[in-house]
Amino acid sequence: MADDLLPEQTSDIPAGYAVLPWHRGFGRMVGPLYERAEPGGHYTRAFRVEEHHVNGMSNAHGGMLMTFADMAWGHAVDAGNEFWWVTVRLVCDFLSSAALGEWVEGTGEVIGTQDGLHTVRGRIWCGERLLMTGTGTFKVLKRKP
């Protein structure tokens, strides 16, 4: 998806966001996803709820929100993109839904590191509405080539 974006997928993107260049694999299937750098080395990731993200009620599928949480919160472990990491555990609390066409954002912060495992607290929102909160445990594997 990321390499064949339609005009409607890029025409209404909030300022500062750039498409993530994921052109293969699972990232391509769930995209397009976007990222915005924030002050202090932080970031926010985002996506617009499209037809391939929704459930039968035309809301973002819970599996998509968990996938997005994994990608947004795990990125806190390596915001510099220098390491490969894997998810060990992901705990999510669903608080609200996002409808087809809505802009969803998420971020995470590392709140602890021990024995090579990083614990991240994260949140996902849509405008002023909190959609999901949770925590993840992530393990850095090795430096990217």
N, CA, C and O of each residue as an XYZ file, in Angstrom:
580
protein
N       0.802     -1.190      0.000
C       0.000      0.000      0.000
C       0.846      1.255      0.000
O       0.512      2.224     -0.682
N       1.926      1.257      0.746
C       2.709      2.481      0.910
C       3.351      2.941     -0.383
O       3.690      4.118     -0.506
N       3.532      2.050     -1.359
C       4.175      2.472     -2.593
C       3.167      2.752     -3.700
O       3.570      3.095     -4.812
N       1.888      2.619     -3.439
C       0.871      2.915     -4.436
C      -0.279      3.699     -3.794
O      -1.450      3.360     -3.962
N       0.081      4.749     -3.058
C      -0.915      5.546     -2.357
C      -1.791      6.310     -3.341
O      -1.315      6.852     -4.339
N      -3.063      6.337     -3.036
C      -4.016      7.085     -3.839
C      -4.042      8.538     -3.370
O      -3.688      8.818     -2.224
N      -4.451      9.461     -4.229
C      -4.483     10.876     -3.819
C      -5.266     11.109     -2.537
O      -4.860     11.927     -1.712
N      -6.387     10.406     -2.352
C      -7.186     10.613     -1.137
C      -6.489     10.099      0.127
O      -6.906     10.432      1.236
N      -5.433      9.291     -0.025
C      -4.689      8.793      1.127
C      -3.616      9.780      1.588
O      -3.079      9.634      2.686
N      -3.306     10.755      0.785
C      -2.252     11.705      1.144
C      -2.713     13.158      1.100
O      -1.930     14.052      1.419
N      -3.953     13.418      0.718
C      -4.394     14.803      0.550
C      -4.846     15.453      1.846
O      -4.868     16.682      1.924
N      -5.204     14.694      2.856
C      -5.745     15.267      4.084
C      -4.944     14.803      5.297
O      -5.517     14.430      6.320
N      -3.637     14.828      5.179
C      -2.748     14.383      6.250
C      -2.339     15.609      7.063
O      -1.910     16.610      6.489
N      -2.464     15.547      8.391
C      -2.066     16.699      9.220
C      -0.606     17.098      9.027
O       0.241     16.270      8.692
N      -0.335     18.355      9.241
C       1.011     18.907      9.060
C       2.048     18.151      9.886
O       1.800     17.760     11.027
N       3.203     17.959      9.281
C       4.326     17.332      9.970
C       4.408     15.833      9.816
O       5.436     15.239     10.141
N       3.362     15.208      9.333
C       3.371     13.753      9.170
C       3.952     13.357      7.821
O       3.728     14.023      6.810
N       4.698     12.268      7.827
C       5.244     11.684      6.593
C       4.877     10.204      6.575
O       4.806      9.552      7.617
N       4.648      9.693      5.378
C       4.304      8.273      5.258
C       5.512      7.418      5.634
O       6.640      7.730      5.252
N       5.277      6.346      6.377
C       6.350      5.408      6.692
C       6.648      4.596      5.438
O       5.720      4.103      4.797
N       7.887      4.448      5.082
C       8.249      3.779      3.826
C       8.257      2.256      3.937
O       9.269      1.611      3.663
N       7.130      1.693      4.337
C       7.032      0.234      4.455
C       6.407     -0.308      3.183
O       5.201     -0.183      2.968
N       7.241     -0.914      2.338
C       6.805     -1.342      1.012
C       6.655     -2.849      0.865
O       6.407     -3.343     -0.235
N       6.804     -3.589      1.976
C       6.661     -5.038      1.866
C       6.137     -5.594      3.187
O       6.115     -4.908      4.210
N       5.726     -6.824      3.134
C       5.327     -7.526      4.340
C       4.092     -6.966      5.011
O       3.253     -6.309      4.395
N       4.016     -7.250      6.288
C       2.829     -6.913      7.072
C       2.586     -5.406      7.143
O       1.440     -4.962      7.073
N       3.646     -4.621      7.281
C       3.500     -3.167      7.318
C       2.800     -2.631      6.086
O       2.015     -1.686      6.174
N       3.077     -3.221      4.950
C       2.416     -2.826      3.700
C       0.928     -3.173      3.736
O       0.091     -2.413      3.250
N       0.614     -4.325      4.315
C      -0.780     -4.782      4.340
C      -1.672     -3.908      5.217
O      -2.840     -3.698      4.888
N      -1.143     -3.398      6.325
C      -1.971     -2.622      7.249
C      -1.855     -1.121      7.031
O      -2.561     -0.348      7.679
N      -0.985     -0.699      6.137
C      -0.758      0.726      5.911
C      -1.828      1.367      5.073
O      -2.838      0.743      4.747
N      -1.609      2.609      4.726
C      -0.418      3.371      5.045
C      -0.421      3.880      6.487
O      -1.459      4.218      7.055
N       0.779      3.920      7.047
C       0.998      4.471      8.380
C       1.892      5.697      8.242
O       2.677      5.800      7.300
N       1.768      6.617      9.180
C       2.471      7.889      9.116
C       3.207      8.135     10.433
O       2.894      7.530     11.458
N       4.188      9.034     10.384
C       4.928      9.379     11.585
C       5.271     10.859     11.577
O       5.529     11.453     10.530
N       5.268     11.443     12.786
C       5.655     12.841     12.958
C       6.655     12.916     14.105
O       6.402     12.405     15.196
N       7.796     13.562     13.847
C       8.795     13.776     14.894
C       8.306     14.889     15.809
O       7.754     15.893     15.359
N       8.522     14.687     17.099
C       8.118     15.651     18.111
C       9.368     16.188     18.796
O      10.429     15.574     18.684
N       9.279     17.305     19.497
C      10.431     17.830     20.247
C      10.941     16.813     21.275
O      10.170     16.029     21.830
N      12.236     16.845     21.512
C      12.829     15.973     22.521
C      13.036     14.545     22.071
O      13.251     13.665     22.905
N      12.976     14.289     20.775
C      13.199     12.944     20.268
C      11.980     12.039     20.335
O      12.078     10.848     20.041
N      10.841     12.583     20.714
C       9.617     11.793     20.761
C       8.999     11.744     19.365
O       9.518     12.362     18.436
N       7.921     11.032     19.217
C       7.279     10.850     17.923
C       5.806     10.545     18.150
O       5.388     10.197     19.254
N       5.042     10.680     17.100
C       3.658     10.220     17.071
C       3.469      9.477     15.762
O       3.872      9.962     14.705
N       2.861      8.311     15.828
C       2.509      7.570     14.613
C       1.011      7.693     14.408
O       0.271      7.986     15.346
N       0.563      7.468     13.170
C      -0.850      7.680     12.859
C      -1.275      6.857     11.648
O      -0.448      6.353     10.889
N      -2.596      6.737     11.493
C      -3.190      6.183     10.276
C      -4.607      6.708     10.147
O      -5.245      7.070     11.136
N      -5.088      6.742      8.918
C      -6.486      7.086      8.675
C      -7.231      5.767      8.526
O      -6.791      4.883      7.791
N      -8.356      5.632      9.220
C      -9.134      4.397      9.149
C      -9.708      4.271      7.732
O     -10.527      5.080      7.295
N      -9.249      3.232      7.035
C      -9.700      2.982      5.669
C     -10.515      1.683      5.637
O     -10.615      0.966      6.633
N     -11.076      1.413      4.496
C     -11.948      0.252      4.331
C     -11.287     -1.053      4.782
O     -11.948     -1.898      5.385
N     -10.001     -1.226      4.501
C      -9.341     -2.484      4.874
C      -8.986     -2.555      6.357
O      -8.442     -3.564      6.803
N      -9.280     -1.508      7.132
C      -9.027     -1.489      8.572
C     -10.279     -1.776      9.405
O     -10.169     -1.981     10.614
N     -11.462     -1.795      8.792
C     -12.703     -1.774      9.562
C     -13.309     -3.149      9.820
O     -13.016     -4.132      9.140
N     -14.177     -3.169     10.846
C     -14.989     -4.342     11.143
C     -16.357     -4.167     10.482
O     -16.536     -3.260      9.669
N     -17.301     -5.006     10.814
C     -18.634     -4.940     10.207
C     -19.419     -3.697     10.559
O     -20.403     -3.387      9.887
N     -19.012     -2.969     11.601
C     -19.700     -1.738     11.997
C     -19.025     -0.497     11.426
O     -19.364      0.624     11.805
N     -18.070     -0.693     10.514
C     -17.304      0.394      9.891
C     -16.472      1.185     10.891
O     -16.216      2.374     10.702
N     -16.053      0.509     11.961
C     -15.096      1.066     12.912
C     -13.774      0.337     12.745
O     -13.735     -0.783     12.236
N     -12.683      0.977     13.178
C     -11.386      0.309     13.131
C     -11.488     -1.011     13.905
O     -11.923     -1.036     15.056
N     -11.090     -2.079     13.270
C     -11.119     -3.409     13.887
C     -10.177     -3.422     15.080
O      -9.109     -2.812     15.035
N     -10.563     -4.111     16.147
C      -9.709     -4.211     17.325
C      -8.344     -4.772     16.994
O      -7.350     -4.371     17.599
N      -8.272     -5.696     16.041
C      -6.986     -6.241     15.622
C      -6.105     -5.184     14.976
O      -4.886     -5.208     15.147
N      -6.708     -4.252     14.234
C      -5.944     -3.159     13.639
C      -5.438     -2.230     14.724
O      -4.292     -1.784     14.668
N      -6.275     -1.927     15.717
C      -5.836     -1.046     16.797
C      -4.699     -1.689     17.593
O      -3.770     -0.997     18.008
N      -4.762     -3.002     17.811
C      -3.673     -3.682     18.520
C      -2.406     -3.713     17.669
O      -1.302     -3.537     18.184
N      -2.567     -3.933     16.377
C      -1.419     -3.895     15.464
C      -0.771     -2.522     15.503
O       0.451     -2.401     15.596
N      -1.596     -1.497     15.432
C      -1.088     -0.129     15.478
C      -0.409      0.151     16.812
O       0.650      0.779     16.844
N      -1.004     -0.306     17.920
C      -0.389     -0.131     19.241
C       0.990     -0.779     19.266
O       1.944     -0.184     19.768
N       1.103     -1.965     18.741
C       2.382     -2.664     18.699
C       3.427     -1.844     17.945
O       4.567     -1.723     18.394
N       3.040     -1.287     16.810
C       3.973     -0.520     15.982
C       4.286      0.856     16.573
O       5.413      1.336     16.456
N       3.304      1.488     17.201
C       3.518      2.818     17.782
C       4.245      2.735     19.110
O       5.173      3.506     19.355
N       3.843      1.820     19.965
C       4.450      1.722     21.288
C       5.833      1.093     21.219
O       6.748      1.533     21.915
N       5.995      0.079     20.394
C       7.299     -0.567     20.260
C       8.356      0.373     19.721
O       9.540      0.232     20.027
N       7.932      1.324     18.925
C       8.879      2.277     18.344
C       9.562      3.120     19.422
O      10.648      3.654     19.197
N       8.929      3.239     20.589
C       9.522      4.010     21.685
C      10.838      3.391     22.151
O      11.704      4.088     22.678
N      10.982      2.095     21.957
C      12.204      1.393     22.354
C      13.374      1.841     21.490
O      14.511      1.911     21.957
N      13.089      2.144     20.230
C      14.145      2.525     19.304
C      13.643      3.585     18.340
O      13.469      3.311     17.153
N      13.412      4.772     18.830
C      12.927      5.849     17.963
C      13.952      6.225     16.907
O      13.603      6.896     15.935
N      15.209      5.816     17.064
C      16.235      6.115     16.076
C      16.322      5.092     14.963
O      17.118      5.252     14.038
N      15.513      4.037     15.035
C      15.478      2.995     13.999
C      16.830      2.329     13.773
O      17.150      1.963     12.642
N      17.624      2.166     14.818
C      18.928      1.531     14.659
C      18.938      0.070     15.077
O      19.912     -0.641     14.828
N      17.846     -0.390     15.719
C      17.812     -1.757     16.228
C      16.541     -2.470     15.790
O      15.498     -1.849     15.579
N      16.651     -3.775     15.659
C      15.475     -4.619     15.474
C      14.949     -4.945     16.866
O      15.737     -5.154     17.788
N      13.654     -4.991     17.030
C      13.052     -5.355     18.304
C      11.852     -6.248     18.054
O      11.281     -6.249     16.963
N      11.476     -7.004     19.067
C      10.296     -7.869     18.990
C       9.409     -7.604     20.199
O       9.865     -7.137     21.243
N       8.155     -7.910     20.028
C       7.181     -7.756     21.103
C       7.159     -9.020     21.948
O       7.033    -10.127     21.424
N       7.282     -8.849     23.247
C       7.200     -9.955     24.186
C       5.783    -10.052     24.749
O       5.232    -11.142     24.902
N       5.207     -8.885     25.055
C       3.872     -8.851     25.649
C       3.208     -7.536     25.287
O       3.858     -6.492     25.251
N       1.913     -7.590     25.018
C       1.147     -6.390     24.707
C      -0.185     -6.485     25.445
O      -0.945     -7.432     25.240
N      -0.466     -5.514     26.297
C      -1.709     -5.476     27.065
C      -2.455     -4.212     26.665
O      -1.933     -3.105     26.803
N      -3.675     -4.379     26.170
C      -4.437     -3.243     25.645
C      -5.805     -3.149     26.299
O      -6.485     -4.157     26.486
N      -6.198     -1.942     26.641
C      -7.538     -1.661     27.141
C      -8.260     -0.810     26.113
O      -7.851      0.317     25.836
N      -9.328     -1.343     25.550
C     -10.122     -0.633     24.555
C     -11.109      0.287     25.261
O     -11.880     -0.163     26.108
N     -11.090      1.568     24.919
C     -11.936      2.555     25.582
C     -12.982      3.170     24.664
O     -14.043      3.588     25.127
N     -12.695      3.230     23.369
C     -13.611      3.823     22.404
C     -13.267      3.280     21.020
O     -12.349      2.474     20.869
N     -14.006      3.725     20.024
C     -13.764      3.244     18.656
C     -13.449      4.414     17.731
O     -13.666      5.577     18.070
N     -12.938      4.075     16.567
C     -12.646      5.072     15.528
C     -13.382      4.652     14.263
O     -13.263      3.511     13.817
N     -14.128      5.561     13.699
C     -14.945      5.271     12.521
C     -14.144      5.405     11.231
O     -13.093      6.044     11.183
N     -14.677      4.785     10.202
C     -14.113      4.885      8.865
C     -13.858      6.348      8.536
O     -14.750      7.184      8.677
N     -12.635      6.661      8.097
C     -12.261      8.018      7.717
C     -11.595      8.824      8.817
O     -11.014      9.872      8.536
N     -11.662      8.365     10.064
C     -11.069      9.142     11.149
C      -9.554      8.967     11.205
O      -9.016      7.940     10.793
N      -8.880      9.992     11.722
C      -7.425     10.030     11.878
C      -7.091      9.542     13.286
O      -7.553     10.115     14.273
N      -6.288      8.482     13.376
C      -5.928      7.854     14.648
C      -4.443      8.078     14.898
O      -3.622      7.890     14.001
N      -4.099      8.483     16.127
C      -2.712      8.745     16.483
C      -2.327      7.928     17.710
O      -3.183      7.542     18.506
N      -1.028      7.669     17.852
C      -0.566      6.920     19.010
C       0.901      7.159     19.291
O       1.677      7.503     18.399
N       1.267      6.971     20.550
C       2.651      7.108     20.962
C       2.877      6.287     22.223
O       1.931      5.841     22.872
N       4.132      6.100     22.551
C       4.487      5.370     23.760
C       5.733      5.960     24.390
O       6.485      6.692     23.747
N       5.942      5.629     25.666
C       7.157      6.070     26.350
C       7.700      4.907     27.166
O       6.953      4.167     27.807
N       9.014      4.768     27.126
C       9.662      3.726     27.911
C       9.584      4.130     29.375
O      10.005      5.225     29.748
N       9.041      3.235     30.206
C       8.918      3.530     31.634
C       9.813      2.632     32.489
O       9.892      2.799     33.707
N      10.487      1.679     31.839
C      11.398      0.824     32.589
C      12.198     -0.075     31.675
O      11.727     -0.482     30.612
N      13.416     -0.384     32.098
C      14.285     -1.292     31.351
C      14.977     -2.196     32.351
O      15.547     -1.739     33.342
N      14.914     -3.498     32.069
C      15.580     -4.458     32.943
C      15.898     -5.717     32.151
O      15.045     -6.245     31.439
N      17.122     -6.188     32.279
C      17.563     -7.437     31.638
C      17.275     -7.455     30.141
O      16.888     -8.487     29.592
N      17.462     -6.321     29.488
C      17.267     -6.254     28.038
C      15.824     -6.143     27.601
O      15.541     -6.135     26.403
N      14.907     -6.058     28.546
C      13.492     -5.890     28.229
C      13.077     -4.458     28.561
O      13.463     -3.908     29.593
N      12.291     -3.874     27.677
C      11.843     -2.490     27.831
C      10.328     -2.483     28.008
O       9.602     -3.061     27.199
N       9.856     -1.831     29.061
C       8.423     -1.686     29.290
C       7.996     -0.309     28.807
O       8.605      0.707     29.143
N       6.939     -0.302     28.016
C       6.437      0.932     27.402
C       4.988      1.145     27.818
O       4.182      0.214     27.800
N       4.668      2.374     28.191
C       3.280      2.772     28.430
C       2.830      3.536     27.194
O       3.528      4.439     26.731
N       1.661      3.178     26.655
C       1.214      3.826     25.430
C      -0.240      4.223     25.460
O      -1.021      3.805     26.315
N      -0.570      5.053     24.483
C      -1.960      5.470     24.309
C      -2.231      5.703     22.829
O      -1.331      6.026     22.054
N      -3.486      5.533     22.464
C      -3.962      5.767     21.098
C      -5.202      6.631     21.210
O      -6.054      6.392     22.066
N      -5.310      7.639     20.349
C      -6.423      8.568     20.425
C      -6.877      8.988     19.041
O      -6.203      8.754     18.038
N      -8.041      9.615     19.020
C      -8.631     10.174     17.802
C      -9.215     11.520     18.199
O     -10.264     11.577     18.840
N      -8.543     12.603     17.825
C      -8.962     13.928     18.274
C      -8.820     14.001     19.785
O      -7.736     13.756     20.315
N      -9.886     14.331     20.478
C      -9.885     14.418     21.942
C     -10.317     13.103     22.595
O     -10.346     13.006     23.822
N     -10.650     12.095     21.794
C     -11.188     10.831     22.292
C     -10.074      9.801     22.477
O      -9.370      9.471     21.522
N      -9.914      9.301     23.677
C      -8.933      8.257     23.954
C      -9.522      6.921     23.519
O     -10.601      6.536     23.969
N      -8.808      6.213     22.640
C      -9.292      4.938     22.111
C      -8.751      3.742     22.881
O      -9.466      2.765     23.108
N      -7.487      3.822     23.280
C      -6.828      2.669     23.887
C      -5.677      3.133     24.759
O      -4.991      4.106     24.446
N      -5.480      2.431     25.844
C      -4.274      2.600     26.661
C      -3.701      1.213     26.893
O      -4.374      0.207     26.671
N      -2.470      1.168     27.333
C      -1.902     -0.132     27.628
C      -0.412     -0.076     27.851
O       0.195      0.991     27.935
N       0.156     -1.260     27.944
C       1.595     -1.401     28.112
C       2.099     -2.498     27.189
O       1.360     -3.395     26.784
N       3.368     -2.396     26.877
C       4.019     -3.423     26.083
C       5.399     -3.705     26.643
O       6.041     -2.837     27.233
N       5.834     -4.922     26.448
C       7.202     -5.306     26.791
C       7.882     -5.688     25.490
O       7.364     -6.500     24.724
N       9.049     -5.096     25.242
C       9.753     -5.279     23.975
C      11.201     -5.624     24.240
O      11.789     -5.165     25.219
N      11.782     -6.441     23.358
C      13.178     -6.846     23.491
C      13.940     -6.422     22.244
O      13.537     -6.727     21.121
N      15.034     -5.724     22.451
C      15.906     -5.347     21.333
C      16.750     -6.561     20.988
O      17.311     -7.205     21.876
N      16.842     -6.877     19.700
C      17.563     -8.061     19.252
C      18.979     -7.757     18.809
O      19.937     -8.327     19.332
N      19.113     -6.852     17.839
C      20.433     -6.538     17.295
C      20.370     -5.233     16.523
O      19.290     -4.730     16.216
N      21.514     -4.703     16.220
C      21.601     -3.478     15.432
C      21.219     -3.787     13.979
O      21.599     -4.826     13.440
N      20.468     -2.878     13.352
C      20.083     -3.043     11.952
C      21.324     -2.889     11.064
O      22.251     -2.149     11.396
N      21.324     -3.593      9.942
C      22.485     -3.453      9.021
C      22.504     -2.083      8.365
O      23.397     -1.792      7.570
